[in-house]
């Protein structure tokens, strides 16, 4: 259960990071509210997962999932360009996240 919550929390990290970027300095109400709710839920999930999973592993997986998904959203929406090197580096991050799960 902790791994499921951790992955979901990583997804929510991408939600709040994207919403923060779209909030224009916390001046737009809907992205700001989305940021706040997703941030609280993401942190709560990370805290829950850390009750049974190691802190370092939990944090690395959470950040990794959030980073990868935030970049994917930015590329898909056209806010950030895609390159082969960027794709390979993201694949490496995903591989590291999977590796952390496998060695736990």
C-alpha positions as a printed Julia matrix, in Angstrom:
104×3 Matrix{Float64}:
  0.0    0.0     0.0
  2.84   2.4     0.84
  4.29   2.08   -2.68
  0.91   2.8    -4.27
  0.48   5.91   -2.1
  4.04   7.0    -2.86
  3.5    6.74   -6.63
  0.2    8.62   -6.36
  1.96  11.29   -4.29
  4.6   11.6    -7.01
  1.85  12.15   -9.58
  0.36  14.81   -7.34
  3.79  16.46   -7.15
  3.64  16.92  -10.93
  0.12  18.35  -10.56
  1.16  20.95   -8.0
  4.36  21.86   -9.82
  2.46  22.39  -13.08
 -0.29  24.34  -11.3
  2.3   26.51   -9.56
  3.82  27.38  -12.92
  0.42  28.28  -14.32
 -0.62  30.32  -11.28
  1.45  33.33  -12.39
  2.93  33.92   -8.96
 -0.13  32.62   -7.11
 -2.31  35.35   -8.66
 -4.69  33.12  -10.64
 -7.3   31.52   -8.35
 -7.9   28.13  -10.01
 -4.25  27.16  -10.55
 -3.42  28.5    -7.08
 -6.15  26.39   -5.45
 -5.08  23.36   -7.49
 -1.5   23.94   -6.35
 -2.49  24.16   -2.68
 -4.72  21.08   -2.65
 -2.32  18.92   -4.67
  0.63  20.07   -2.51
 -1.12  19.1     0.72
 -2.25  15.75   -0.65
  1.19  15.02   -2.11
  2.96  15.81    1.15
  0.47  13.79    3.17
  0.98  10.8     0.89
  4.75  11.13    1.06
  4.55  11.28    4.85
  2.34   8.19    4.92
  4.72   6.25    2.67
  7.69   7.22    4.83
  6.09   5.48    7.79
  7.08   2.13    6.27
  9.54   2.9     3.44
 13.04   4.32    3.9
 13.18   8.13    3.81
 15.84   8.32    1.09
 14.1    5.85   -1.19
 10.71   7.47   -0.65
 11.99  10.95   -1.37
 13.98   9.9    -4.45
 11.01   8.04   -5.94
  8.61  10.91   -5.14
 10.87  13.55   -6.67
 11.72  11.36   -9.66
  8.1   10.64  -10.54
  7.17  14.29  -10.08
 10.08  15.51  -12.2
  9.48  13.08  -15.05
  5.74  13.75  -15.21
  6.18  17.52  -14.92
  8.53  17.5   -17.91
  6.24  15.17  -19.88
  3.27  17.5   -19.28
  5.36  20.51  -20.32
  6.46  18.76  -23.53
  2.95  17.54  -24.39
  1.44  20.99  -23.85
  4.18  22.66  -25.89
  5.62  24.63  -22.97
  8.96  22.87  -23.29
 10.73  21.44  -26.35
 11.47  17.75  -26.68
 14.82  16.35  -27.69
 16.24  12.87  -27.99
 18.73  13.61  -25.21
 15.92  14.79  -22.93
 13.95  11.62  -23.7
 16.95   9.42  -22.92
 17.6   11.23  -19.65
 13.96  10.88  -18.63
 14.12   7.17  -19.47
 17.19   6.95  -17.23
 15.27   8.57  -14.38
 12.41   6.11  -14.82
 14.94   3.26  -14.82
 16.43   4.53  -11.56
 12.97   4.81   -9.96
 12.14   1.23  -10.98
 15.56   0.12   -9.73
 14.91   1.64   -6.3
 11.67  -0.33   -6.09
 13.41  -3.54   -7.11
 16.17  -3.26   -4.51
 13.86  -2.34   -1.65
